[in-house]
């Protein structure tokens, strides 16, 4: 079942155990990603993401895929920068890296 990126666990707590098992994608779709040391000057890049089997997989280019195991995620928080909040944007923190994503606005 494909769904929009939102608080998936908040809306479907019964599916939490399924996320750690291999199988069909629980959530799949496009997010925008911003990476790099100077994120203020970087543009958002559109990537296709899939959350399934205990990991987040996304296409970095046409042929290359990257994987982020859910077990490495330490914190997830909404992006807030004072007066200029970024709607539908969030950061994922692992021990050594920060990922910044933004969902498509509706």
C-alpha positions as CSV (number, residue, x, y, z in Angstrom):
1,X,0.0,0.0,0.0
2,X,1.5,3.3,-1.0
3,X,0.8,6.3,1.1
4,X,1.9,9.9,1.3
5,X,4.8,10.7,3.6
6,X,3.4,11.8,6.9
7,X,3.6,10.6,10.4
8,X,3.1,7.0,9.3
9,X,3.6,5.4,12.7
10,X,1.3,8.0,14.3
11,X,-1.5,7.1,11.8
12,X,-0.8,3.3,11.7
13,X,0.8,2.1,15.0
14,X,-0.3,-1.5,14.2
15,X,2.1,-1.6,11.3
16,X,5.3,-0.8,13.2
17,X,6.4,-4.4,13.4
18,X,5.9,-4.8,9.7
19,X,8.4,-2.1,8.9
20,X,11.2,-4.2,10.3
21,X,10.3,-7.2,8.1
22,X,11.1,-7.6,4.4
23,X,8.2,-7.4,2.1
24,X,6.2,-4.9,0.1
25,X,6.8,-1.2,0.4
26,X,4.9,0.4,3.3
27,X,5.5,3.9,2.0
28,X,6.9,4.9,-1.4
29,X,7.1,8.2,-3.2
30,X,9.1,11.4,-3.9
31,X,10.7,13.6,-1.4
32,X,13.1,16.4,-1.9
33,X,16.6,16.1,-0.3
34,X,19.1,18.8,0.7
35,X,22.6,17.7,1.6
36,X,25.9,19.3,2.2
37,X,27.7,21.4,4.7
38,X,26.2,24.7,3.5
39,X,22.6,23.7,3.2
40,X,21.4,27.3,2.9
41,X,23.0,27.6,-0.5
42,X,22.0,24.2,-1.8
43,X,18.9,23.4,-3.9
44,X,16.4,20.7,-3.0
45,X,16.9,17.6,-5.2
46,X,14.0,15.3,-5.9
47,X,14.5,11.6,-5.0
48,X,12.3,8.5,-5.0
49,X,12.1,6.9,-1.6
50,X,10.8,3.5,-0.4
51,X,10.3,2.6,3.3
52,X,10.3,-1.2,3.5
53,X,12.0,-4.1,5.3
54,X,13.5,-1.9,8.1
55,X,15.3,0.5,5.7
56,X,14.8,3.6,3.7
57,X,16.1,3.2,0.1
58,X,16.3,6.1,-2.3
59,X,17.7,6.7,-5.8
60,X,20.6,9.1,-5.8
61,X,20.8,9.1,-9.6
62,X,19.3,7.1,-12.4
63,X,21.2,3.9,-11.5
64,X,22.6,4.4,-8.0
65,X,20.6,3.6,-4.8
66,X,21.4,4.5,-1.2
67,X,20.1,2.7,1.8
68,X,19.5,4.0,5.4
69,X,18.7,1.3,7.9
70,X,15.9,2.4,10.2
71,X,17.9,1.0,13.2
72,X,20.6,3.8,12.6
73,X,18.0,6.6,13.0
74,X,18.5,8.3,16.4
75,X,16.1,11.3,16.0
76,X,13.6,12.7,13.6
77,X,12.5,16.3,13.9
78,X,10.6,19.0,12.0
79,X,12.8,21.7,10.4
80,X,12.2,25.1,12.1
81,X,14.4,28.1,11.5
82,X,12.8,30.9,13.5
83,X,10.3,32.8,11.5
84,X,11.0,30.9,8.2
85,X,9.7,27.4,8.9
86,X,10.0,25.0,6.0
87,X,6.6,23.4,5.7
88,X,6.6,19.6,5.5
89,X,10.4,19.4,6.0
90,X,12.1,17.2,8.5
91,X,15.6,16.0,9.5
92,X,16.8,12.5,10.3
93,X,19.8,12.2,12.5
94,X,22.0,9.1,12.6
95,X,25.2,8.9,14.7
96,X,27.4,10.4,11.9
97,X,25.0,12.1,9.4
98,X,22.1,14.4,9.1
99,X,19.5,14.0,6.3
100,X,17.1,16.9,5.4
101,X,14.0,16.1,3.5
102,X,10.8,17.9,2.4
103,X,7.5,16.4,1.3
104,X,5.6,17.8,-1.6
105,X,3.1,20.4,-0.5
106,X,-0.6,19.8,-1.1
